[in-house]
């Protein structure tokens, strides 16, 4: 992921941001983070992985994502408006959580080559990290973490209610509060402004 940024710069003083507040044009809309943690995974007294995480996270994450290994907490709506968890794919339309390059709806009709229900991850340049409260507001995500492991590891959620399986290598657990339709996926989500000076990098 190139040009990684957390938080952004307000361009619309009337827009209600993820934290429920409005910001004057030019103000920084912060990425909120609390309760950081560091955890090791051991097998037979040998360290096989570690992760860095945040017990609370909310805000925008932007970048040029060429490929993705991990879990992407994105909801996609089909043509009927029914939402389902997005599925990650490689370029051959094989579902994968390892070095995925595309995202779309699960099912036999998904075809990343035609782009009918699938689009390259490069279409999504900004993600909204957080938890959907179900009432139009966004709460803090509890499982935002980056892990590195030399073998598959079942990382436990902080409250112990579930596990997140990470394959060998790098794993980014990216919980989002986003639900988008297929048309938005195809059109793409532009990057929010993350710099004050235009350096010609598409981040202004």
Buried (B, 14 or more C-beta within 10 A) or exposed (E): EEBEBBBBBBEEEEEEBBBEEBBEEEBEBBBBBEEEEEBEBEEEEEEBBBBEBBBBBBBBBBBBBEBBBBBBBBBBBBEEEEEEEBBBBBEEBEEBBBBBBBBBBBEEEBEBEEBBBBBBBEBBBBBBBBBBEEEEBBBBBBBBBBBBBEEEBEBBBBEEEEEBEBBBBBBBBBBBBBBBBBEBBBEEBEBBBBBEEEEEEEBE
